[in-house]
Amino acid sequence: MSTVAAPTLEQTRPKTHALGKLKFVIGGLLILGAIAYVTLTSFQSNSIYYLTLNELNTQRATVIGQPVRVNAPLDKSSIQFDNSTLTLKFDLKDSGLVLPVVYKGVVPDTLTEGESVVVEGHLGADGVFQASTILVKCPSKYETQPTAAAAK
């Protein structure tokens, strides 16, 4: 009769150690893959640049319902705000083109002083831009003016 010797603890340890390393590497790759996926999708959703009114007008058919940013001069005389519904309506005008904008939320403090506005949202089929974000570009009066001595 022959006896079968049971493997010792030291003989089984290298296999367990290699399996532990493999699990660690696979787990690390899964985490890195998830981080890469989240990073890429967030860049793609934030990678919209702004269009001028001329560009928006030429691409009107393709951008309806799509997220888009538009930069144009503000028509200050068109600003209307309803306090009860927090609805802001105004027009962007440039080169004879007019874009009506509707925004629901708090009005930026510098809106009436702004020269141009960047609105982010989507263009409806009715031609009204539904803004989700408004960025007011500060007027040049806030820029540093040269002094009289420096101008000479």
Residue pairs with C-beta under 8 A, 6 or more apart in sequence:
48 67
48 68
48 69
48 120
49 69
50 68
50 69
50 70
50 71
50 118
51 59
51 63
51 68
51 69
51 70
51 71
52 70
52 71
52 72
52 94
53 70
53 72
53 92
53 93
53 94
53 95
53 97
53 99
54 94
54 95
54 97
56 63
56 68
56 70
56 99
56 123
57 97
60 123
63 122
63 123
64 122
64 123
64 124
64 125
65 122
65 123
65 124
65 125
66 122
66 123
67 120
67 121
67 122
68 120
68 121
68 122
68 123
69 118
69 119
69 120
70 92
70 99
70 118
70 119
70 129
71 116
71 117
71 118
71 137
72 92
72 93
72 94
72 99
72 116
72 117
73 92
73 93
73 94
73 115
73 116
73 117
74 90
74 91
74 92
74 93
74 111
74 114
74 115
74 116
74 117
74 136
75 90
75 91
75 92
75 93
75 98
76 112
78 89
78 90
78 91
79 88
79 89
79 90
79 111
79 112
80 88
80 89
80 90
81 87
81 88
81 89
81 107
82 88
85 104
86 104
86 105
86 106
87 102
87 103
87 104
88 102
88 103
88 104
88 105
88 107
88 111
88 134
89 100
89 101
89 102
89 103
90 100
90 101
90 111
90 117
91 98
91 99
91 100
91 101
92 98
92 99
92 101
92 117
92 119
92 129
93 99
99 127
99 129
100 127
100 128
100 129
101 119
101 128
101 129
101 131
102 128
102 129
102 130
102 131
103 119
103 121
103 130
103 131
103 132
103 134
108 114
108 134
108 135
108 136
110 136
110 138
111 117
111 134
111 136
113 136
113 138
113 139
113 141
114 136
114 137
114 138
114 139
115 137
115 139
115 140
116 137
117 134
117 135
117 136
117 137
118 134
118 135
118 137
119 129
119 131
119 133
119 134
119 135
120 131
120 132
120 133
120 134
120 135
121 129
121 130
121 131
121 132
121 133
122 129
122 130
123 129
123 130
124 130
